[in-house]
Amino acid sequence: MSRAELQCQSPGNFSLAGELSFETVPGLVGAGEQLFQSADEVLLDLSQLERSDSAGLALLVSWLRQARHKQCKLSFRQIPEQLMRLARVSAVDQLLLSE
């Protein structure tokens, strides 16, 4: 069974590890609240992601939407190439890079 884990490194700094998939994303949907309550700017390190599918990409886009709603800046660091390819195909790559 695959897993995904969101960890708080320090206020406003988080890391996401494991797999973002149709199987693991439902367990992370509510984690957006944790992300945006600690700081006005949030950095999410994705270097420990092993794999992601379209559900994982949808989760990140959803978190961007939540961040904007809460007037918080969300930035992604070390986006895996596999996830960037998926974002380019889905025409949302600039969303991941522009925050």
N, C-alpha and C positions, 0 to 999 in steps of 0.2 A: 504494500500500500504506500502510495506517495504521500508526502507531507509538505507543508509550507509553514514557515515560522516568521512572524514579525517580532523583532526585538528592538527595544529602546536602548540605544547606546548612551544617550544623554538627552536632556530636553531639546527637542527639535531635530535630533539625529537618530534615524532608525535604519535598520537593515532588514532585508527580506531574503530568506534562504529557503532552499528546497525547490519544489516544483509548483508552478502556477498552472493549474489545469482545471478542467471541468470538475474533477474530483476534489481539489483542495480549495478552490476559490470560495465556495459557499461559507467555509469556516473563517474567511478573512473579510467578508463583506462589511461586517460591523466594526472592523478594526480602524476604519477611517475616523471614527470618533476619537480613538486614542491618539491618532496621528495629529489631529488638529486642535487638541485641547491644551497642548503644552507650549506652543510657541506660535508667533506670527509667521515664521518661516520654518519650513520643514525640509530636511534633506533626507532622501530615501536611497540608501546604497543597495544596488541590485547585483553587486559583484558575486554574491553567493548563490544566485539563482542557477539551478542546474538545467531547467527546461521550462518553457512556457508555451501555452497554446493560446488560441483566440480568447478563451475565458480569462486568462491572465492579463492579456492586453486590455480587455474590456474593464477589468478591475482597476487597472492603473488609470484609465481614462475616467472612470467613475470617481476615483479619488481626486483627480484633477478638478472635476466638476464640484465635488464637495469642498475642496480647498477654496475655490473661487467663491462659492456661496458663503463660506465663513471668512472671506477676505484674508486668506492665508496664502502665502507663496509656497508651492510645492515644487521641488527640484529633484530630479533623478540623477544619480551618479553611477557610473560604470554599468551602463545598460548593455546586457549581453547582445552579441551580434545576432543571434537567432531571434531575439525579441525585436530588435531593430528591423530585421528583414520583414518580419510579420507586420510591424507598424508601417513600413513603407508600402507594402502590398495593400494594406488597409487605408492608406493615405492619412494616417494620423501620426506619422513620425515627427512632424514639426511640433505637434502638441507635447510630445515627450521631451523634446529638446529645448522648447522655447520658455519653459517656466523658469 
